[in-house]
Amino acid sequence: MESEHAHRKDEHLALAEAEYRKMQPTSSLNQVRLIHKALPETSVNQVNLASDNTEFPWPFPFYIEAMTGGSEKSSQINGQLAEVAKETGLAMAVGSQSIALKDFEAIPSFEIARKKNPNGFLIANLGAGHTAYEAQRVINMIDANALEIHINAAQEIVMAEGDRNFHWHESLGEIIATSPVPVIIKEVGFGMDLHTIQTLEALGAKYINVGGRSGTNFARIEDRRNHTNYKEHAHAYLYDWGQTTAESLLEAQTAQQHIFATGGIQSPLDVVKAQVLGAENIGVAGYFLHILLNQGADSLVDEIQLWQKHLPKLYTLLGAKTRSDLQKAPFVVDAELANYAQQRHLKLNNFQNF
Ligand SMILES: Cc1cc2nc3c(=O)[nH]c(=O)nc-3n(C[C@H](O)[C@H](O)[C@H](O)COP(=O)(O)O)c2cc1C
């Protein structure tokens, strides 16, 4: 008999997929347009997608974001995702390992990711509020190359059994200071503002995933799980709470840290747009899960390989050969996003670059 926590993990998988089917998310990056370079003066085979960051030496700018672990079903999915990651050379994050800190039976559902991909780049995952010792344990559990700490106050608030206390500064600072691997602080889909990013910087964070709205929506997912506690959809007014991925990336324009992004990424063009807006690496969860559950692991490998082939073409249309060239690519944003930036007094890099 699986624990309540393991059951929650299965509900997340089922509801994420059900919500995805019902209303396929629209990427907030549709509000951003890249400026076509009609005379690129470069060629596709000159493009180098690899990162020169020695802590994240990834050959591609996107990765499989944290989803699951803790139950039998999620063990199977972690195994499949790890095989896909191995086949495609992508990095992969496992879902929150907090369940495995309390229930040792849940450990193999995370370990499987390392077993299936012994030499891959694996990211451990834990919620904010855990200790540095617990962070060390989840890193060891999968011999992780990096650690994600997710911050998810809005998800917890909607969740009937969720936390109500959010004093995270001290433990975040401790984890960042003591972790033997690089730490990414990550929102789960409600985005970040510049002040949060600056606060994380003061706590020592070097890597921040702004994790914005416009993809998998945990306000909706948790509210659908609420029916035995509250009326289902009681928090409907919170379904568009938070900053979108595009807004969060604009918030981060002047940040000094390495910025990652996730939330609603569904195409190689979304990846490139996020890079142009300053993201170093881009995580994809719901869209890949949807392909895995509906078409199987081979189709997910095909889709990822397609993205990997298409990215150099898109770089070329922008006249870019490397990741750093992309950061100089000009872009414009639609009226709604421009309005957001203006009201927030955000300085848009490249906004007037032509
Ligand atoms: C089924 C499911 C479970 C998730 N569980 C976790 C988790 O345990 N830890 C975490 O940091 N993020 C978790 N996420 C959030 C994703 O990593 C990602 O930040 C979010 O879904 C936005 O990306 P997307 O729009 O591509 O799905 C989960 C996402 C899904 C779809």
The ligand as an SDF file (V2000), in Angstrom:
LIG
                    3D

 31 33  0  0  0  0  0  0  0  0999 V2000
    3.7290   15.9860  -13.0250 C   0  0  0  0  0  0  0  0  0  0  0  0
    4.6500   17.0740  -12.6110 C   0  0  0  0  0  0  0  0  0  0  0  0
    5.2890   16.9970  -11.3730 C   0  0  0  0  0  0  0  0  0  0  0  0
    6.1830   17.9910  -10.9760 C   0  0  0  0  0  0  0  0  0  0  0  0
    6.8680   17.8420   -9.7910 N   0  0  0  0  0  0  0  0  0  0  0  0
    7.8670   18.7160   -9.4960 C   0  0  0  0  0  0  0  0  0  0  0  0
    8.7130   18.4930   -8.3780 C   0  0  0  0  0  0  0  0  0  0  0  0
    8.5730   17.5180   -7.6630 O   0  0  0  0  0  0  0  0  0  0  0  0
    9.6930   19.4130   -8.1170 N   0  0  0  0  0  0  0  0  0  0  0  0
    9.8780   20.5220   -8.9040 C   0  0  0  0  0  0  0  0  0  0  0  0
   10.7970   21.3030   -8.6660 O   0  0  0  0  0  0  0  0  0  0  0  0
    9.0710   20.7530   -9.9590 N   0  0  0  0  0  0  0  0  0  0  0  0
    8.0850   19.8800  -10.2800 C   0  0  0  0  0  0  0  0  0  0  0  0
    7.3080   20.0950  -11.3830 N   0  0  0  0  0  0  0  0  0  0  0  0
    7.4270   21.4040  -12.0740 C   0  0  0  0  0  0  0  0  0  0  0  0
    8.2760   21.3410  -13.3330 C   0  0  0  0  0  0  0  0  0  0  0  0
    9.6060   20.9780  -13.0430 O   0  0  0  0  0  0  0  0  0  0  0  0
    8.2610   22.6810  -14.0750 C   0  0  0  0  0  0  0  0  0  0  0  0
    8.9170   23.6420  -13.3080 O   0  0  0  0  0  0  0  0  0  0  0  0
    6.8400   23.1570  -14.3460 C   0  0  0  0  0  0  0  0  0  0  0  0
    6.0240   22.0580  -14.6870 O   0  0  0  0  0  0  0  0  0  0  0  0
    6.7870   24.1690  -15.4700 C   0  0  0  0  0  0  0  0  0  0  0  0
    7.2840   23.6200  -16.6770 O   0  0  0  0  0  0  0  0  0  0  0  0
    6.3210   23.0670  -17.8490 P   0  0  0  0  0  0  0  0  0  0  0  0
    5.3490   24.1420  -18.1790 O   0  0  0  0  0  0  0  0  0  0  0  0
    7.2640   22.7130  -18.9600 O   0  0  0  0  0  0  0  0  0  0  0  0
    5.6190   21.8460  -17.3120 O   0  0  0  0  0  0  0  0  0  0  0  0
    6.4220   19.1150  -11.8020 C   0  0  0  0  0  0  0  0  0  0  0  0
    5.7610   19.1870  -13.0450 C   0  0  0  0  0  0  0  0  0  0  0  0
    4.9070   18.1910  -13.4510 C   0  0  0  0  0  0  0  0  0  0  0  0
    4.2570   18.3000  -14.8080 C   0  0  0  0  0  0  0  0  0  0  0  0
  1  2  1  0
  2  3  1  0
  2 30  2  0
  3  4  2  0
  4  5  1  0
  4 28  1  0
  5  6  2  0
  6  7  1  0
  6 13  1  0
  7  8  2  0
  7  9  1  0
  9 10  1  0
 10 11  2  0
 10 12  1  0
 12 13  2  0
 13 14  1  0
 14 15  1  0
 14 28  1  0
 15 16  1  0
 16 17  1  0
 16 18  1  0
 18 19  1  0
 18 20  1  0
 20 21  1  0
 20 22  1  0
 22 23  1  0
 23 24  1  0
 24 25  2  0
 24 26  1  0
 24 27  1  0
 28 29  2  0
 29 30  1  0
 30 31  1  0
M  END
$$$$
